[in-house]
Amino acid sequence: MPTAGAAGYLVDRILTAVKAGLLRALLAGLVLLAAVLLSGGSARAATPKVLLVEFDNDINPVTADYLTGEISRANKHGYSAIVIELDTPGGLVDSMNKIVKKELASAIPVIVYIAPQGSGAGSAGVFVSEAADVLAMAPQTTIGAATPITGSGNLPSDLRRKEINFYASKARSLAATHGRNGTWADSAVRKASSRTAVEAVHQNIADVLASSLPGLLKRLDGMKTTPKGFTLHTAGAEVTTAKMSFWQRLLDTLIDPNLISLMLTLGVLGIIVELWHPGLIFPATFGVLCLAIAFFGLDVLPVNWAGLVLIFAAFAFWITELFFAFSHGALTVAGAVCFVFGSLLLFQPAGSGYQVSLPVALSVAVVISLFFMFALAKVMAIRRRPATVGPQMLIGARGQVRRDGLVSVRGELWQAREVEGEELEMDEAVDVLGIEGLSLIVRRATTRMTA
């Protein structure tokens, strides 16, 4: 029979074996759970993320800020790549350069996808496309025609050569650096050459032809880019779509040249009406608001100051017409001519896509001219109207002699003298012939007046 000490030792051995088994089972379970969690986390971490940026607009300061902001966002938030779904007729050179620099500086792959079908990348869009790490096109899309022009057409010969040589070399460099057809990029600037999607891929102008975004991402998976050497991981990517916000769309609308011209006109008119009739409040408030909108557009778009001077000269002519009627409408016509030419010249540096249309300029000039002619007619009518207030209104009125030779006329007492120097008698009726200083010149009436 075991002793008490032996029995305790046996119990300890049994409990130790049980504890060890439970401990091993617990550890094994924890290891298994960690493996499952880590494998699931690795699978989730391995899923690529792609930011899709929809860009269906002109290239201008507002849209350039939108696009460069999304490229920065993709770089900061761990996206595997950014896809710019592009459809643009072109735009402003400064805005284009801003986008190109941002593309070239991106630490993640930038893919330009000219889509959907029927879209195109023209003018400045060619440079944005060539600066991408990958250039893809959907069927029935086009790229090309990047010759720089102004609102009045081709540039003057000397400046034209400089501009074309510079941008041809820029396009050629962007294409060749990314392993594409630099010769065609040069001709897109020099000869306004364009290509369809099939032609572009066949001639190494574009890298990939894809009819849909999922198909594009699948085809690009594993591709290595030139010159940055990115290896793309895009198959089965989680796609996040970015669009312009309401505020960005509003700002983009406000830089329409026709709207800027209209706001500038309404703003000046509002201020003029307020100055003409002080205290109305609304014209001044409306005018200041319109001018603020106009000045925003003038600050964003490149402006020809000669055009702005002509527009303000037009208003100077119109206002002057109201004070000097001797021109018989010549100043009004001069104002209309200045306004039309000023509007057409106002945004000339911005190129053909940002010009005030001739019908809009003519319509506004005609409406404003009619407004000022109407105001001029009112001014002339007021000038011709007999005076209704003032001492001169007493001439021809009948009065009554009061004490001390004073004459009461229309409830007022005046010093008076008889035109022939005769003495005036109390309660005698007199007719006012004129005013001499602060005295009336009167003549006895044929009848007497009673108090």
C-alpha positions in Angstrom: 0.0 0.0 0.0 1.5 3.3 -1.1 2.4 5.8 1.5 0.9 9.3 1.7 4.1 10.8 0.0 3.9 8.3 -2.8 0.3 9.0 -3.4 1.0 12.7 -3.7 3.8 12.1 -6.1 1.5 10.0 -8.3 -1.2 12.7 -8.3 1.4 15.3 -9.4 2.6 13.2 -12.2 -1.0 12.7 -13.5 -1.9 16.4 -13.3 1.4 17.4 -15.0 0.7 15.0 -17.9 -2.9 16.5 -18.2 -1.6 20.1 -18.1 1.1 19.4 -20.7 -1.4 17.8 -23.0 -3.8 20.7 -22.7 -1.0 23.2 -23.2 0.2 21.5 -26.3 -3.3 21.4 -27.7 -3.8 25.0 -26.9 -0.6 26.0 -28.6 -1.4 24.0 -31.6 -4.8 25.7 -31.9 -3.2 29.1 -31.6 -0.7 28.3 -34.3 -3.4 27.0 -36.6 -5.5 30.1 -36.0 -2.6 32.4 -36.7 -1.8 30.6 -39.9 -5.4 30.9 -41.1 -5.4 34.6 -40.2 -2.1 35.3 -41.8 -3.0 33.4 -44.9 -6.2 35.3 -45.2 -4.5 38.6 -44.5 -1.8 37.8 -47.1 -4.5 37.0 -49.6 -6.2 40.3 -48.9 -2.9 42.2 -49.0 -2.1 40.5 -52.3 -5.3 41.9 -54.0 -4.1 44.8 -56.1 -6.0 48.1 -55.9 -6.4 50.3 -59.0 -7.7 53.9 -59.0 -9.8 54.7 -62.1 -10.0 58.4 -62.9 -12.6 59.4 -65.4 -11.5 62.4 -67.5 -13.9 63.5 -70.2 -13.2 67.2 -70.5 -10.9 69.9 -71.8 -7.5 70.2 -70.3 -7.6 73.5 -68.3 -6.4 74.7 -64.8 -9.5 73.2 -63.0 -9.4 69.8 -64.7 -5.6 69.7 -64.3 -5.9 70.2 -60.6 -8.5 67.4 -60.5 -6.3 65.0 -62.4 -3.0 65.8 -60.6 -4.8 65.6 -57.3 -6.0 62.1 -58.1 -2.5 61.0 -59.1 -1.2 62.2 -55.7 -4.1 60.4 -54.0 -3.2 57.1 -55.7 0.5 57.5 -54.7 -0.4 58.2 -51.1 -3.0 55.5 -50.5 -1.1 52.5 -51.7 -2.8 51.8 -55.0 -1.0 49.4 -57.4 -1.7 51.6 -60.4 -3.8 54.5 -61.6 -5.9 54.3 -64.8 -6.9 57.6 -66.5 -9.8 56.9 -68.8 -9.2 59.7 -71.2 -11.4 61.5 -73.7 -10.3 65.1 -74.5 -10.1 67.4 -77.5 -7.0 69.1 -75.9 -6.6 72.3 -73.9 -4.2 74.7 -72.5 -0.4 74.2 -72.7 0.3 75.2 -69.1 -2.3 72.8 -67.7 -1.0 70.0 -70.0 2.6 70.5 -68.7 1.4 70.3 -65.1 -0.3 66.9 -65.8 2.7 65.5 -67.7 5.1 66.4 -64.9 2.9 64.7 -62.4 2.7 61.6 -64.5 6.4 61.4 -64.9 7.0 61.9 -61.2 4.5 59.2 -60.1 5.9 56.4 -58.0 3.2 54.0 -59.2 2.3 53.0 -62.8 0.2 55.6 -64.7 -2.0 54.0 -67.3 -3.8 56.2 -69.9 -6.8 54.3 -71.4 -8.4 56.2 -74.3 -11.9 55.1 -73.8 -14.9 54.4 -74.2 -15.4 53.7 -77.8 -15.7 56.9 -79.9 -13.4 58.8 -77.6 -10.1 60.5 -78.6 -7.0 62.2 -77.3 -6.3 65.3 -79.4 -3.9 68.1 -79.1 -2.7 68.4 -75.5 -4.2 64.9 -74.9 -1.5 63.4 -77.1 1.2 64.6 -74.6 -0.8 63.4 -71.6 -1.1 60.0 -73.3 2.6 59.7 -74.3 3.7 60.6 -70.7 1.9 57.5 -69.3 3.8 54.3 -68.4 1.2 52.4 -70.4 -0.9 53.8 -73.2 -4.0 51.7 -74.0 -6.8 52.4 -76.5 -10.3 51.1 -76.8 -11.6 50.1 -80.3 -12.9 53.0 -82.5 -10.9 55.6 -80.7 -8.3 58.0 -82.1 -5.2 59.8 -81.1 -3.3 62.7 -82.7 -3.4 66.2 -84.2 -1.2 68.0 -81.7 -0.2 71.1 -83.8 -0.2 74.2 -81.5 -2.6 76.9 -82.7 -4.2 80.1 -81.3 -7.8 81.3 -81.5 -7.1 83.0 -84.8 -5.6 79.9 -86.4 -2.0 79.1 -87.1 0.6 81.0 -85.3 2.8 83.7 -87.1 5.6 82.1 -89.1 8.6 82.7 -86.8 6.7 82.0 -83.6 5.1 79.0 -85.3 8.4 77.4 -86.1 9.6 77.9 -82.5 6.5 76.4 -81.0 6.3 73.5 -83.4 9.9 72.6 -83.1 9.7 72.7 -79.3 6.6 70.6 -78.9 7.6 68.2 -81.6 10.8 67.4 -79.7 8.8 67.1 -76.5 6.3 64.7 -78.0 9.1 62.7 -79.6 11.0 62.5 -76.4 8.0 61.3 -74.3 7.2 58.6 -76.8 10.7 57.4 -77.4 11.5 57.3 -73.6 8.5 55.1 -73.1 9.5 52.7 -75.9 7.0 54.0 -78.4 7.0 55.4 -81.9 8.8 58.8 -81.6 8.7 59.5 -85.3 4.9 59.5 -85.3 4.7 61.6 -82.2 6.9 64.2 -84.0 4.5 64.1 -87.0 1.5 64.5 -84.7 2.8 68.0 -83.9 4.4 68.9 -87.3 1.7 67.5 -89.6 -1.3 67.1 -87.3 -1.1 63.4 -87.9 -3.8 61.2 -86.3 -4.3 57.4 -85.9 -7.1 55.0 -85.1 -6.7 52.6 -82.2 -5.8 49.6 -84.5 -3.3 51.7 -86.4 -1.8 53.1 -83.2 -1.2 49.6 -81.7 0.1 48.3 -85.0 2.6 51.2 -85.4 3.7 51.1 -81.8 2.1 54.4 -81.0 -0.1 52.8 -78.3 0.8 49.7 -76.2 -2.4 47.8 -75.8 -5.8 47.5 -77.5 -8.6 46.6 -75.1 -12.3 46.8 -75.3 -13.0 46.9 -71.6 -11.3 47.9 -68.4 -11.3 44.4 -66.8 -9.8 43.0 -70.0 -7.2 45.7 -70.0 -6.2 45.0 -66.4 -6.0 41.3 -67.2 -3.8 41.8 -70.2 -1.4 44.2 -68.4 -0.8 41.9 -65.5 2.9 41.0 -65.4 3.9 43.6 -68.0 7.1 45.6 -67.3 7.1 49.3 -68.1 9.7 51.5 -69.8 11.6 53.4 -68.5 10.7 53.1 -64.9 10.7 49.3 -64.9 7.4 48.8 -63.0 6.0 45.3 -63.0 2.2 45.6 -63.2 0.0 43.6 -60.9 -3.5 44.4 -62.1 -5.3 41.0 -62.7 -8.5 40.9 -60.6 -7.7 44.3 -59.1 -10.1 46.1 -56.8 -11.1 49.2 -58.9 -12.1 52.5 -57.2 -13.6 55.1 -59.5 -12.9 58.8 -59.1 -15.1 61.5 -60.7 -15.0 65.3 -60.6 -16.9 66.7 -57.5 -19.8 69.1 -57.9 -17.6 72.0 -56.9 -15.0 71.1 -59.5 -17.6 70.8 -62.2 -19.0 74.2 -61.1 -15.6 75.8 -61.3 -15.0 74.2 -64.7 -18.3 75.7 -65.9 -17.4 79.2 -64.6 -14.3 79.4 -66.8 -16.4 79.2 -70.0 -15.3 82.3 -72.0 -18.8 83.1 -73.1 -20.0 83.0 -69.5 -17.0 85.2 -68.3 -17.8 87.8 -71.0 -21.5 87.8 -70.0 -20.7 88.1 -66.2 -18.2 90.9 -66.9 -20.9 92.8 -68.8 -23.7 92.2 -66.2 -21.3 93.2 -63.4 -20.4 96.5 -64.9 -24.0 97.2 -65.8 -25.1 96.5 -62.2 -22.5 99.0 -60.8 -23.6 101.6 -63.4 -27.2 101.3 -62.4 -26.4 101.6 -58.7 -24.3 104.7 -59.3 -27.1 106.2 -61.5 -29.8 105.4 -58.8 -28.0 105.2 -55.4 -29.7 103.2 -52.7 -31.3 100.4 -54.8 -28.8 97.9 -53.3 -29.7 95.0 -55.6 -27.9 96.2 -58.7 -24.7 96.8 -56.8 -25.0 93.4 -55.0 -25.7 91.6 -58.3 -23.0 93.5 -60.1 -20.3 92.7 -57.5 -21.3 89.0 -57.6 -21.1 88.9 -61.4 -17.7 90.7 -61.4 -16.3 88.2 -58.8 -17.3 85.3 -61.1 -15.8 87.1 -64.1 -12.6 87.9 -62.3 -12.2 84.2 -61.3 -12.4 83.2 -64.9 -10.0 86.0 -65.9 -7.5 84.8 -63.3 -7.7 81.2 -64.4 -7.5 81.6 -68.2 -4.7 83.4 -70.0 -6.0 86.9 -71.0 -5.1 89.3 -73.7 -5.1 92.6 -71.9 -5.8 94.5 -75.1 -9.1 92.7 -75.3 -9.9 93.7 -71.6 -9.0 97.4 -72.3 -11.3 97.4 -75.4 -14.2 96.0 -73.3 -13.8 98.8 -70.7 -13.4 101.3 -73.4 -16.8 100.2 -74.8 -18.4 100.9 -71.5 -16.7 104.3 -71.3 -18.1 105.2 -74.7 -21.6 104.0 -73.7 -21.6 105.9 -70.4 -20.2 109.1 -72.1 -23.1 108.9 -74.5 -25.5 109.5 -71.6 -23.8 112.8 -70.7 -22.9 114.1 -74.2 -25.9 113.7 -76.5 -24.1 115.6 -79.3 -22.7 112.4 -80.8 -26.2 111.4 -82.0 -25.4 107.7 -81.3 -21.9 107.6 -82.6 -20.4 106.8 -79.2 -22.9 104.0 -78.8 -21.8 102.4 -82.1 -18.2 102.9 -81.1 -18.8 101.1 -77.8 -20.5 98.2 -79.6 -17.5 97.8 -82.0 -15.0 98.0 -79.1 -17.0 95.4 -77.2 -17.1 92.9 -80.0 -13.4 93.2 -80.9 -12.5 93.1 -77.2 -14.5 90.0 -76.6 -12.9 88.2 -79.5 -9.4 89.2 -78.4 -9.9 88.6 -74.7 -8.9 84.9 -74.5 -6.8 84.7 -77.6 -3.7 83.3 -75.8 -5.8 80.4 -74.6 -6.2 78.9 -78.1 -9.2 78.0 -80.2 -11.0 76.0 -77.5 -11.4 79.0 -75.2 -12.8 81.8 -77.3 -15.9 84.0 -76.9 -18.1 83.1 -79.9 -18.9 85.8 -82.4 -22.7 85.4 -82.1 -22.5 85.8 -78.3 -20.2 88.9 -78.6 -22.6 90.5 -81.2 -25.7 89.6 -79.2 -24.4 91.1 -76.0 -23.1 94.3 -77.8 -26.5 94.8 -79.5 -28.5 94.3 -76.3 -26.2 96.7 -74.2 -26.3 99.3 -77.0 -30.1 99.2 -77.1 -30.1 99.5 -73.3 -27.9 102.6 -73.4 -29.9 104.1 -76.3 -33.1 103.7 -74.3 -31.4 105.3 -71.3 -30.2 108.2 -73.6 -33.7 108.7 -74.9 -35.0 109.0 -71.3 -32.2 111.5 -70.5 -33.1 113.6 -73.5 -36.8 113.6 -72.6 -36.0 114.7 -69.1 -33.8 117.5 -70.4 -36.5 118.8 -72.7 -39.3 118.7 -70.1 -40.1 122.0 -68.4 -38.9 122.5 -64.9 -41.4 121.5 -62.2 -39.5 122.8 -59.2 -37.5 125.9 -58.3 -38.1 129.7 -58.2 -38.6 129.8 -62.0 -41.9 128.0 -61.5 -43.3 131.3 -60.0 -43.0 133.1 -63.3 -46.5 133.6 -64.6 -48.1 132.9 -61.3 -50.5 135.3 -59.6 -49.9 136.7 -56.1 -51.3 139.1 -53.6 -49.6 142.1 -52.0 -49.2 141.8 -48.2 -47.8 144.1 -45.6 -44.5 146.0 -46.1 -44.6 145.4 -49.8 -44.2 141.7 -49.6 -46.1 139.5 -52.1 -47.6 136.1 -51.3 -47.2 133.7 -54.2 -48.2 130.0 -53.7 -48.0 130.3 -50.0 -44.6 132.0 -49.9 -43.8 135.6 -49.1 -41.4 137.4 -51.4 -39.8 140.8 -51.7 -41.3 142.4 -54.9 -41.1 145.5 -57.0 -43.5 146.7 -59.6 -42.0 146.5 -63.1 -42.7 150.2 -63.7 -41.6 151.3 -60.2 -45.1 152.1 -58.9 -46.2 151.7 -55.3 -48.0 148.4 -54.6 -51.2 148.6 -52.5 -52.3 146.1 -49.8 -54.4 143.1 -51.1 -53.6 144.1 -54.7 -53.3 141.3 -57.2 -50.1 141.0 -59.2 -48.6 138.8 -61.8 -45.0 137.6 -61.5 -43.0 138.6 -64.6 -39.6 137.4 -63.4 -37.0 136.9 -60.7 -34.2 139.3 -59.9 -32.0 137.9 -57.2 -34.3 137.2 -54.2 -37.0 139.7 -55.4 -39.9 139.2 -57.7 -40.6 141.5 -60.6 -44.4 141.9 -60.7 -47.1 143.8 -62.6 -50.6 144.8 -61.4 -53.2 142.4 -62.4 -56.5 143.6 -63.9 -58.5 142.2 -60.9 -58.0 142.5 -57.2 -57.6 139.5 -54.9 -59.2 139.2 -51.5 -57.7 137.6 -48.5 
